[in-house]
């Protein structure tokens, strides 16, 4: 009797080991980067009160440094980052120069925070290019910790009403809203880039004509990682009212095209809320 019971226990343990060996471990989310405290600069960790803040320069180049907005007004021009740069909206409202985006993050890092709350950057007219307020180049990094980024009319003739992303965007808070474009990505167009959403709200993106992806449009090897935050959209797009993910046609030597699984965009959702997408076509 004792021998049979020992055999049954051994068999059960063996079966458990086999199950654990065969069943793969669950895929876990990447650990979100913790945002700094409200009184600490994200780029250097210094206390905000101890930093020697500068005003935004008149030149189009935005050198490395810390800049603070001290009054409502119109931006002097669109800036191109040329170093590791931090801007504190400080509770004030800026509008872009007419028909011009706000920032081109070419191959450096731009961090925007809003230490006092209530600050914003608004588009004025439509940029005849991609990215109504921001364009993030393939080596660029944009970090958003607060503030509102607004476009209440046509903001980009081409792709990405508020943002065109070819590099990396990390959004910890704030709001992107009201982007509008004739093409794809009412708020954000991602082409072979990465967008990590940890918090904040993305809403009200709209594509005109046969445009796709009211809030987000992903193509190529793009990745959207959602750890938190909210997507909401009551505007209608031809396809993908909230998010549209599309693969890339890969040309072969024979002249034919095919879908290559290594060249598909990906969305990973570990948290957050998606609501209110509306489409006249698919998705």
BELHUFEN-V528256 format. One record per residue. RES is the residue in three letters. PHI is phi in whole degrees, -180 to 180 (none if undefined). Layout:
res=RES phi=PHI
res=RES phi=PHI
This chain:
res=UNK phi=none
res=UNK phi=-63
res=UNK phi=-64
res=UNK phi=-65
res=UNK phi=-66
res=UNK phi=-64
res=UNK phi=-65
res=UNK phi=-64
res=UNK phi=-64
res=UNK phi=-62
res=UNK phi=-63
res=UNK phi=-64
res=UNK phi=-64
res=UNK phi=-63
res=UNK phi=-63
res=UNK phi=-64
res=UNK phi=-61
res=UNK phi=-64
res=UNK phi=-62
res=UNK phi=-64
res=UNK phi=-74
res=UNK phi=-85
res=UNK phi=-76
res=UNK phi=-69
res=UNK phi=-69
res=UNK phi=-64
res=UNK phi=-75
res=UNK phi=-107
res=UNK phi=-73
res=UNK phi=-62
res=UNK phi=-72
res=UNK phi=-63
res=UNK phi=-73
res=UNK phi=-72
res=UNK phi=-69
res=UNK phi=-71
res=UNK phi=-70
res=UNK phi=-63
res=UNK phi=-103
res=UNK phi=-122
res=UNK phi=-72
res=UNK phi=-64
res=UNK phi=-83
res=UNK phi=-131
res=UNK phi=80
res=UNK phi=-75
res=UNK phi=-66
res=UNK phi=-58
res=UNK phi=-72
res=UNK phi=-96
res=UNK phi=-83
res=UNK phi=-86
res=UNK phi=-79
res=UNK phi=-118
res=UNK phi=-89
res=UNK phi=-61
res=UNK phi=-74
res=UNK phi=-78
res=UNK phi=-71
res=UNK phi=-74
res=UNK phi=-83
res=UNK phi=-114
res=UNK phi=-66
res=UNK phi=-59
res=UNK phi=150
res=UNK phi=-112
res=UNK phi=-126
res=UNK phi=-126
res=UNK phi=-81
res=UNK phi=-120
res=UNK phi=-166
res=UNK phi=-66
res=UNK phi=164
res=UNK phi=-94
res=UNK phi=-65
res=UNK phi=-68
res=UNK phi=-175
res=UNK phi=-80
res=UNK phi=-104
res=UNK phi=-113
res=UNK phi=-68
res=UNK phi=-133
res=UNK phi=-179
res=UNK phi=-77
res=UNK phi=-126
res=UNK phi=-127
res=UNK phi=-124
res=UNK phi=-105
res=UNK phi=-66
res=UNK phi=59
res=UNK phi=85
res=UNK phi=-102
res=UNK phi=-112
res=UNK phi=-118
res=UNK phi=-118
res=UNK phi=-78
res=UNK phi=-62
res=UNK phi=-54
res=UNK phi=58
res=UNK phi=-140
res=UNK phi=-71
res=UNK phi=-88
res=UNK phi=-141
res=UNK phi=-115
res=UNK phi=-92
res=UNK phi=-75
res=UNK phi=-141
res=UNK phi=-123
res=UNK phi=-120
res=UNK phi=-119
res=UNK phi=-117
res=UNK phi=-120
res=UNK phi=-128
res=UNK phi=-141
res=UNK phi=-64
res=UNK phi=-98
res=UNK phi=81
res=UNK phi=89
res=UNK phi=-77
res=UNK phi=-155
res=UNK phi=-129
res=UNK phi=-119
res=UNK phi=-78
res=UNK phi=-125
res=UNK phi=84
res=UNK phi=-102
res=UNK phi=-75
res=UNK phi=-83
res=UNK phi=-170
res=UNK phi=-94
res=UNK phi=91
res=UNK phi=-68
res=UNK phi=-116
res=UNK phi=-132
res=UNK phi=-127
res=UNK phi=-109
res=UNK phi=-68
res=UNK phi=-62
res=UNK phi=-108
res=UNK phi=-90
res=UNK phi=-132
res=UNK phi=-119
res=UNK phi=-113
res=UNK phi=-119
res=UNK phi=-112
res=UNK phi=178
res=UNK phi=94
res=UNK phi=-116
res=UNK phi=-124
res=UNK phi=-125
res=UNK phi=-143
res=UNK phi=-98
res=UNK phi=-143
res=UNK phi=-54
res=UNK phi=-115
res=UNK phi=-147
res=UNK phi=-66
res=UNK phi=-104
res=UNK phi=-125
res=UNK phi=82
res=UNK phi=-56
res=UNK phi=-106
res=UNK phi=-149
res=UNK phi=-113
res=UNK phi=-118
res=UNK phi=-115
res=UNK phi=-109
res=UNK phi=-133
res=UNK phi=-122
res=UNK phi=-116
res=UNK phi=-116
res=UNK phi=-104
res=UNK phi=-172
res=UNK phi=92
res=UNK phi=-141
res=UNK phi=-111
res=UNK phi=-151
res=UNK phi=80
res=UNK phi=-65
res=UNK phi=-145
res=UNK phi=-146
res=UNK phi=-75
res=UNK phi=-110
res=UNK phi=-108
res=UNK phi=88
res=UNK phi=-56
res=UNK phi=-99
res=UNK phi=-135
res=UNK phi=-115
res=UNK phi=-114
res=UNK phi=-124
res=UNK phi=58
res=UNK phi=-119
res=UNK phi=-136
res=UNK phi=-126
res=UNK phi=-107
res=UNK phi=-105
res=UNK phi=-103
res=UNK phi=-172
res=UNK phi=100
res=UNK phi=-133
res=UNK phi=-125
res=UNK phi=-150
res=UNK phi=67
res=UNK phi=-73
res=UNK phi=-145
res=UNK phi=-114
res=UNK phi=-97
res=UNK phi=54
res=UNK phi=-105
res=UNK phi=-65
res=UNK phi=-125
res=UNK phi=77
res=UNK phi=-58
res=UNK phi=-97
res=UNK phi=-132
res=UNK phi=-130
res=UNK phi=-118
res=UNK phi=-144
res=UNK phi=68
res=UNK phi=-101
res=UNK phi=-68
res=UNK phi=-140
res=UNK phi=-119
res=UNK phi=-108
res=UNK phi=-111
res=UNK phi=-104
res=UNK phi=-172
res=UNK phi=89
res=UNK phi=-135
res=UNK phi=-109
res=UNK phi=-143
res=UNK phi=-157
res=UNK phi=-108
res=UNK phi=-82
res=UNK phi=-108
res=UNK phi=-122
res=UNK phi=-62
res=UNK phi=-145
res=UNK phi=72
res=UNK phi=-60
res=UNK phi=-102
res=UNK phi=-137
res=UNK phi=-122
res=UNK phi=-115
res=UNK phi=-135
res=UNK phi=-82
res=UNK phi=-116
res=UNK phi=-73
res=UNK phi=-104
res=UNK phi=-76
res=UNK phi=-111
res=UNK phi=-64
res=UNK phi=-82
res=UNK phi=94
res=UNK phi=-85
res=UNK phi=-114
res=UNK phi=-148
res=UNK phi=-88
res=UNK phi=-100
res=UNK phi=-63
res=UNK phi=-78
res=UNK phi=-119
res=UNK phi=-101
res=UNK phi=-73
res=UNK phi=-135
res=UNK phi=-118
res=UNK phi=-114
res=UNK phi=-118
res=UNK phi=-110
res=UNK phi=-175
res=UNK phi=87
res=UNK phi=-135
res=UNK phi=-116
res=UNK phi=-153
res=UNK phi=79
res=UNK phi=-67
res=UNK phi=-140
res=UNK phi=-141
res=UNK phi=-89
res=UNK phi=-126
res=UNK phi=-95
res=UNK phi=75
